[in-house]
Amino acid sequence: MTITYKNAGVNISEGEKFVNEIKKNVKATHSKSVLTDIGHFGGIYNASFPGMKEPCLVSSVDGVGTKLKIAFMMRQFNTVGQDLVNHCVNDIAVCGAKPLFFMDYFATGKLQKNIAVEVVKGFSKACIENKCSIIGGETAEMPGFYQDGEFDIAGMIVGVVEKKNIIDGSKISSGDLLVALPSTGLHTNGYSLARKILFPKYSKGKYFNKLNSTLGKSLMAVHRSYLNPIVELHKKKIINGVAHITGGGILGNTYRVVPKGYSLVVDWLRWKRPYIFDLIQQEGNVPESDMRRTFNLGVGLVFVINEKKVDLVFKCLKQIGEKPFIIGGVYKTKLFA
């Protein structure tokens, strides 16, 4: 019996069809700096930055995690690509960087072209919205490695910032306030706990009045990009620090940008948590400490701002449609010794 690569579970022809189908979506993200088309061994980007004296590249890599399990359940694949791009964009934007290009990794047991195309459409949509280009990617077909109908995705992003404009938290001082922007839900963290609690009890189609949505749709809410509000405030040089709230929660992530010797004080009653978090906590009897370490609890981004500039920050953010709120402050650690 003759055994081919296709018999073994890898369909090269299907992969080629997939690449051909996504070319137009990928091409739509390209700027003049992209020097290669999809299909080359490497993506080439023109690294000339007119007007910048000391351009610094900022990079990040991430995945979507077990939110993909919800996507498989919902058969909804056009938003997880947006989740991934936006997450990566946020991770470099908090350093002051603007995204340049994005690369993806899509791995599955058996390539289903229509599903993969939907995922790439999500990549493209978010890249266009964040003004960055897709310059390459990898599609891996690995029979027996993934369950039927499932896949994993990861993404890498590169951005640039003028050295003198890097946001590194070094300007943070005692008395600064924590100004938050709301999340759009769980974003891409805490899904293992949420699934363990909610889906033994409820179906994906269960409608909750307090969610104004079904459970499945609420959990699939797109992880939003915070690039625009960061850019708008950074222009005015009024950001002392900024944290993207992902795994580790509000405190865990904000402490990453706060210099040693300072403590954070958060008033956890200062804002109303979206109901999805209350539902998870109530149904699972989850300790408050675990909720705070696992989820963003309705806070997707935290700016650290000098108290005297907070009014200006609120004005700027509201002008672009944001809804900021103060959740706490920064203080010298010795005050609490």
Backbone hydrogen bonds, N-H to C=O, Kabsch-Sander energy under -0.5 kcal/mol:
donor,donor_aa,acceptor,acceptor_aa,energy
4,T,2,T,-0.5
8,A,4,T,-1.6
9,G,6,K,-1.2
10,V,5,Y,-2.3
11,N,9,G,-0.6
12,I,10,V,-0.9
15,G,11,N,-1.7
16,E,12,I,-2.2
17,K,13,S,-2.2
18,F,14,E,-2.2
19,V,15,G,-2.2
20,N,16,E,-2.2
21,E,17,K,-2.0
22,I,18,F,-1.7
23,K,19,V,-0.8
26,V,22,I,-2.5
27,K,23,K,-2.9
28,A,24,K,-1.4
29,T,26,V,-1.8
30,H,27,K,-1.5
34,V,31,S,-1.5
35,L,33,S,-0.6
35,L,44,I,-2.6
36,T,44,I,-0.7
40,H,37,D,-1.2
46,N,33,S,-3.1
47,A,45,Y,-0.7
48,S,46,N,-1.0
52,M,49,F,-2.0
53,K,51,G,-0.5
56,C,161,V,-2.7
58,V,159,G,-2.5
60,S,157,I,-1.8
62,D,155,G,-2.2
64,V,153,I,-0.8
67,K,64,V,-1.0
68,L,65,G,-1.7
69,K,66,T,-1.0
70,I,66,T,-0.6
70,I,67,K,-0.7
71,A,67,K,-1.7
72,F,68,L,-2.6
73,M,69,K,-1.8
74,M,70,I,-2.6
75,R,71,A,-1.5
76,Q,71,A,-1.8
77,F,75,R,-0.5
83,D,79,T,-2.3
84,L,80,V,-2.0
85,V,81,G,-2.2
86,N,82,Q,-2.7
87,H,83,D,-2.3
88,C,84,L,-2.2
89,V,85,V,-2.9
90,N,86,N,-2.6
91,D,87,H,-1.8
92,I,88,C,-1.2
92,I,89,V,-0.6
93,A,89,V,-2.5
94,V,90,N,-1.9
95,C,92,I,-1.3
96,G,93,A,-2.1
97,A,92,I,-1.8
98,K,160,V,-2.1
100,L,158,V,-3.1
101,F,158,V,-1.8
102,F,133,S,-3.1
103,M,156,M,-2.7
104,D,136,G,-1.3
105,Y,154,A,-2.6
106,F,138,E,-3.2
107,A,105,Y,-0.5
107,A,152,D,-2.6
108,T,140,A,-2.6
109,G,150,E,-0.9
113,K,111,L,-0.7
115,I,112,Q,-0.8
116,A,112,Q,-2.2
117,V,113,K,-2.6
118,E,114,N,-1.6
119,V,115,I,-1.9
120,V,116,A,-2.2
121,K,117,V,-2.2
122,G,118,E,-1.5
123,F,119,V,-1.8
124,S,120,V,-2.8
125,K,121,K,-2.6
126,A,122,G,-2.1
127,C,123,F,-2.4
128,I,124,S,-2.5
129,E,125,K,-2.1
130,N,126,A,-2.1
131,K,128,I,-0.9
132,C,127,C,-2.7
133,S,100,L,-2.4
135,I,102,F,-1.7
135,I,133,S,-0.7
136,G,102,F,-0.7
138,E,104,D,-1.8
140,A,106,F,-3.0
140,A,138,E,-0.5
141,E,139,T,-0.5
142,M,108,T,-3.5
142,M,140,A,-0.6
145,F,142,M,-1.9
146,Y,142,M,-0.7
150,E,147,Q,-2.2
152,D,107,A,-2.5
154,A,105,Y,-1.9
155,G,62,D,-2.7
156,M,103,M,-2.9
157,I,60,S,-2.7
158,V,101,F,-2.4
159,G,58,V,-3.1
160,V,98,K,-2.1
161,V,56,C,-2.1
163,K,54,E,-2.1
165,N,162,E,-2.0
166,I,163,K,-1.4
167,I,95,C,-2.4
168,D,166,I,-0.8
171,K,240,N,-0.6
172,I,169,G,-1.6
175,G,330,V,-3.5
176,D,173,S,-1.9
177,L,305,I,-3.2
178,L,328,G,-2.7
179,V,177,L,-0.7
179,V,303,F,-2.8
180,A,178,L,-0.6
180,A,325,F,-3.6
181,L,301,L,-2.2
183,S,298,G,-1.3
188,T,186,L,-0.5
189,N,186,L,-1.7
194,A,190,G,-2.3
195,R,191,Y,-2.7
196,K,192,S,-1.7
197,I,193,L,-1.7
198,L,194,A,-2.8
199,F,195,R,-1.5
201,K,198,L,-0.9
202,Y,198,L,-2.6
206,K,203,S,-1.4
208,F,213,S,-2.3
211,L,208,F,-0.9
212,N,208,F,-1.5
213,S,208,F,-1.3
215,L,206,K,-2.3
216,G,204,K,-2.8
218,S,214,T,-2.1
219,L,215,L,-2.2
220,M,216,G,-1.1
221,A,218,S,-1.1
224,R,222,V,-0.6
230,I,226,Y,-1.9
231,V,227,L,-2.8
232,E,228,N,-2.5
233,L,229,P,-1.9
234,H,230,I,-2.6
235,K,231,V,-1.9
236,K,232,E,-0.6
236,K,233,L,-0.8
237,K,234,H,-1.4
238,I,233,L,-1.2
240,N,238,I,-0.6
240,N,304,V,-2.3
241,G,304,V,-1.1
243,A,302,V,-2.6
245,I,243,A,-0.6
245,I,300,G,-2.0
246,T,244,H,-1.0
248,G,293,R,-1.1
249,G,246,T,-1.9
252,G,248,G,-1.2
253,N,249,G,-1.9
254,T,250,I,-2.1
255,Y,251,L,-2.5
256,R,253,N,-0.6
257,V,254,T,-1.5
258,V,254,T,-0.5
258,V,255,Y,-0.6
262,Y,259,P,-1.1
263,S,331,Y,-3.8
265,V,329,G,-2.5
266,V,264,L,-0.5
267,D,327,I,-3.0
268,W,266,V,-1.0
270,R,267,D,-1.9
273,R,271,W,-0.6
277,F,274,P,-1.5
278,D,274,P,-1.0
279,L,275,Y,-2.9
280,I,276,I,-1.8
281,Q,277,F,-2.4
282,Q,278,D,-2.8
283,E,279,L,-2.5
284,G,280,I,-1.8
285,N,281,Q,-0.9
286,V,281,Q,-1.4
291,M,287,P,-2.0
292,R,288,E,-2.3
293,R,289,S,-1.3
294,T,290,D,-1.7
295,F,291,M,-2.4
299,V,296,N,-1.7
300,G,181,L,-2.2
300,G,298,G,-0.6
301,L,181,L,-1.3
302,V,243,A,-2.3
303,F,179,V,-3.4
304,V,241,G,-3.4
305,I,177,L,-2.7
305,I,303,F,-0.6
309,K,306,N,-2.2
310,V,307,E,-1.0
313,V,309,K,-2.2
314,F,310,V,-2.7
315,K,311,D,-2.1
316,C,312,L,-2.5
317,L,313,V,-2.6
318,K,314,F,-2.5
319,Q,315,K,-1.7
320,I,316,C,-0.8
320,I,317,L,-0.8
321,G,318,K,-1.6
322,E,317,L,-2.5
325,F,180,A,-1.6
327,I,178,L,-2.6
328,G,178,L,-0.8
329,G,265,V,-2.1
330,V,176,D,-2.4
331,Y,263,S,-2.7
333,T,261,G,-2.8
335,L,332,K,-1.7
336,F,333,T,-2.3
337,A,334,K,-1.4
